[in-house]
C-alpha cells in the first residue's frame, strides 16, 4: 500500500500522481425542501402579477375607465338658437312727454316730431318745470316711474344714448319725460338707434343640455 493511499481504502483505490478521489458530503433534505417552497412561492407571485396585468389591459381596465367616465364627465350645455324675447315694450306702446329745459325755443316740438316718426307716442310738449329748467347740463334727462327702469326707459334711451336716467316714485301712470338739456344737439342717429333697439329686444339664447360622450 502506498503511503498516499487513504486509510481504510485498502488497495482498491490507489493514488498515483497528483489526482485524488472526490469525497461527497451527504445531502441535506432541509435545503431541498426550502428550495422547493421558495420556487413555488416565486411562481405564485409571478402568476398573480400576470393576472393583474391581464385584468388591467382587458376587462378590469374598461370597468375602471367606465367608472371614471361616470364620475368625471358631465353633460355639456349649449345655447339653443331660440329663446324668450326680452320683456320690453315697443315704441308704439310708450308715451313720451318732451320738455325743453334750455333757452332755445322750438327745440321740444322739433324733438317730439322726430320721436313720433320713430314710432313713439307723444304726450305733452313744452317747457320743463322749474326744478329742471336750465338745470340739466348734459344732453338730457329721461324720467319715468320705478317700473319703467328695466322696461320702457331703456327703449327711450336708445334714442338719446347720452342722456341720464332717473325714476319718479310719485309719478302716476307709465308716461316718460324726455327733458332736453343745454348740451343737447340732436337725437341719436336713427340707424344707430334702430340697432340699439334691435339688440335690446333680441331673444336671449337659452342653454340646453346635451349628452356628453367621454
C-alpha positions as CSV (number, residue, x, y, z in Angstrom):
1,X,0.0,0.0,0.0
2,X,1.3,3.4,-0.9
3,X,1.7,6.0,1.8
4,X,-0.6,8.2,-0.2
5,X,-3.5,5.8,-0.1
6,X,-6.2,6.9,2.5
7,X,-6.7,4.6,5.4
8,X,-9.5,2.1,5.1
9,X,-9.5,2.1,1.3
10,X,-7.2,-0.9,1.1
11,X,-5.6,-1.5,-2.2
12,X,-8.7,-1.0,-4.3
13,X,-8.1,2.7,-4.7
14,X,-4.6,3.7,-5.3
15,X,-3.5,7.2,-5.6
16,X,-0.8,7.8,-8.1
17,X,0.4,11.1,-9.4
18,X,-1.4,14.3,-8.3
19,X,-5.1,13.2,-8.5
20,X,-7.2,12.4,-5.5
21,X,-10.6,10.7,-5.2
22,X,-13.5,13.3,-4.7
23,X,-15.3,12.8,-1.4
24,X,-19.0,13.9,-1.4
25,X,-20.8,15.2,1.6
26,X,-24.2,13.7,2.4
27,X,-27.1,15.8,1.0
28,X,-29.4,17.6,3.4
29,X,-33.1,17.2,2.8
30,X,-33.9,20.6,4.6
31,X,-32.3,22.5,1.9
32,X,-34.2,20.7,-0.8
33,X,-37.5,21.4,0.9
34,X,-36.7,25.1,1.4
35,X,-35.7,25.5,-2.3
36,X,-38.9,23.8,-3.4
37,X,-41.1,26.0,-1.2
38,X,-39.3,29.2,-2.4
39,X,-39.7,28.1,-6.1
40,X,-43.5,27.5,-5.6
41,X,-43.8,30.9,-3.9
42,X,-42.0,32.7,-6.7
43,X,-44.1,31.0,-9.3
44,X,-47.3,32.1,-7.4
45,X,-46.2,35.7,-7.3
46,X,-45.4,35.7,-11.0
47,X,-48.7,34.2,-11.8
48,X,-50.6,36.7,-9.6
49,X,-48.8,39.6,-11.3
50,X,-49.6,38.3,-14.7
51,X,-53.3,38.1,-13.8
52,X,-53.2,41.7,-12.6
53,X,-51.7,42.9,-15.8
54,X,-54.2,40.9,-17.9
55,X,-57.1,42.4,-15.8
56,X,-55.8,46.0,-16.4
57,X,-55.4,45.6,-20.1
58,X,-58.7,43.8,-20.7
59,X,-61.9,43.8,-18.6
60,X,-60.7,45.5,-15.5
61,X,-59.2,48.5,-17.3
62,X,-62.5,49.0,-19.2
63,X,-64.5,48.9,-16.0
64,X,-62.2,51.4,-14.3
65,X,-62.5,53.7,-17.4
66,X,-66.2,53.4,-17.3
67,X,-66.4,54.3,-13.6
68,X,-64.1,57.3,-14.2
69,X,-66.3,58.5,-17.1
70,X,-69.4,58.3,-14.9
71,X,-67.6,60.2,-12.2
72,X,-65.7,62.9,-14.1
73,X,-67.8,63.5,-17.2
74,X,-70.7,66.0,-17.0
75,X,-73.3,66.9,-19.6
76,X,-72.4,69.9,-21.8
77,X,-74.7,72.8,-22.1
78,X,-75.0,74.6,-25.4
79,X,-77.1,77.6,-26.3
80,X,-80.1,77.0,-28.4
81,X,-80.9,79.3,-31.3
82,X,-84.3,80.2,-29.9
83,X,-85.2,81.9,-26.7
84,X,-87.6,84.2,-25.0
85,X,-87.7,87.8,-26.1
86,X,-86.7,90.4,-23.6
87,X,-89.8,91.8,-21.9
88,X,-89.6,95.4,-23.2
89,X,-92.4,97.3,-24.9
90,X,-92.4,98.6,-28.4
91,X,-92.0,102.3,-29.1
92,X,-95.7,102.5,-30.1
93,X,-96.6,101.4,-26.6
94,X,-94.6,104.2,-24.9
95,X,-95.9,107.8,-24.4
96,X,-93.2,110.4,-24.1
97,X,-93.5,114.0,-22.8
98,X,-90.9,116.2,-24.5
99,X,-89.9,119.1,-22.2
100,X,-87.4,121.8,-23.1
101,X,-85.0,122.9,-20.2
102,X,-82.9,125.2,-22.5
103,X,-83.2,128.8,-23.5
104,X,-83.6,127.7,-27.2
105,X,-87.2,127.9,-28.4
106,X,-88.9,125.3,-30.6
107,X,-86.5,122.5,-29.5
108,X,-89.2,120.5,-27.8
109,X,-91.5,120.5,-30.8
110,X,-88.8,119.5,-33.2
111,X,-87.6,116.7,-31.0
112,X,-91.2,115.5,-30.4
113,X,-91.8,115.3,-34.2
114,X,-88.7,113.2,-34.7
115,X,-89.7,110.8,-31.9
116,X,-93.2,110.5,-33.5
117,X,-91.6,109.5,-36.8
118,X,-89.7,106.8,-35.0
119,X,-92.8,105.2,-33.7
120,X,-93.3,106.7,-30.2
121,X,-96.5,108.2,-28.8
122,X,-96.1,111.9,-27.9
123,X,-97.8,113.4,-24.9
124,X,-97.1,116.9,-23.5
125,X,-94.7,119.1,-25.5
126,X,-93.5,122.3,-23.8
127,X,-91.1,123.9,-21.3
128,X,-89.6,122.0,-18.4
129,X,-90.8,122.6,-14.8
130,X,-88.8,125.0,-12.6
131,X,-87.0,122.2,-10.9
132,X,-85.4,121.3,-14.2
133,X,-85.4,124.5,-16.2
134,X,-81.9,125.5,-17.2
135,X,-80.5,123.0,-14.7
136,X,-79.8,120.0,-17.0
137,X,-76.2,120.4,-18.1
138,X,-76.0,117.3,-20.2
139,X,-77.9,116.3,-23.3
140,X,-81.0,115.4,-21.5
141,X,-82.7,113.6,-18.6
142,X,-85.1,110.6,-19.0
143,X,-87.6,110.2,-16.2
144,X,-90.2,107.6,-15.6
145,X,-91.9,105.5,-12.8
146,X,-89.9,102.9,-11.0
147,X,-91.5,100.2,-13.0
148,X,-90.0,101.6,-16.2
149,X,-86.4,101.3,-15.1
150,X,-85.9,98.0,-16.9
151,X,-88.8,98.2,-19.4
152,X,-89.8,101.4,-21.3
153,X,-87.0,103.6,-20.1
154,X,-84.2,101.6,-21.8
155,X,-86.3,101.8,-25.0
156,X,-86.4,105.6,-24.9
157,X,-82.7,105.7,-24.1
158,X,-81.9,104.1,-27.4
159,X,-83.0,107.5,-29.0
160,X,-80.8,109.6,-26.8
161,X,-78.0,107.4,-25.6
162,X,-76.0,110.0,-23.7
163,X,-79.0,111.1,-21.6
164,X,-79.2,110.5,-17.8
165,X,-81.9,108.3,-16.4
166,X,-84.0,108.7,-13.3
167,X,-87.2,107.5,-11.7
168,X,-90.0,109.5,-10.1
169,X,-91.7,107.5,-7.3
170,X,-94.6,110.0,-7.1
171,X,-95.4,109.6,-10.8
172,X,-98.7,108.0,-11.7
173,X,-99.1,106.1,-14.9
174,X,-96.5,104.9,-17.3
175,X,-95.6,108.0,-19.2
176,X,-92.0,109.0,-19.7
177,X,-90.4,112.5,-19.7
178,X,-87.6,113.5,-22.1
179,X,-86.2,116.7,-20.6
180,X,-83.8,118.4,-23.1
181,X,-80.6,119.7,-21.5
182,X,-78.3,122.5,-22.5
183,X,-75.8,120.0,-24.1
184,X,-78.5,118.7,-26.5
185,X,-77.8,118.9,-30.2
186,X,-80.0,116.1,-31.7
187,X,-81.3,112.7,-31.1
188,X,-79.1,109.6,-31.7
189,X,-79.0,109.0,-35.5
190,X,-81.9,106.7,-36.5
191,X,-79.7,103.9,-37.8
192,X,-77.7,103.7,-34.6
193,X,-80.9,103.9,-32.5
194,X,-82.5,101.1,-34.6
195,X,-79.5,98.9,-34.0
196,X,-79.6,99.5,-30.2
197,X,-83.4,98.9,-30.1
198,X,-82.9,95.6,-32.1
199,X,-80.2,94.5,-29.7
200,X,-82.5,95.3,-26.7
201,X,-85.4,93.3,-28.0
202,X,-83.4,90.4,-29.4
203,X,-84.3,87.0,-27.9
204,X,-81.8,85.8,-25.4
205,X,-80.2,82.3,-26.1
206,X,-81.3,79.6,-23.7
207,X,-79.0,76.8,-22.6
208,X,-79.9,73.2,-23.5
209,X,-78.2,70.1,-22.0
210,X,-76.7,67.6,-24.4
211,X,-75.4,64.2,-23.7
212,X,-71.7,64.1,-23.1
213,X,-69.6,61.3,-24.6
214,X,-66.3,60.6,-22.9
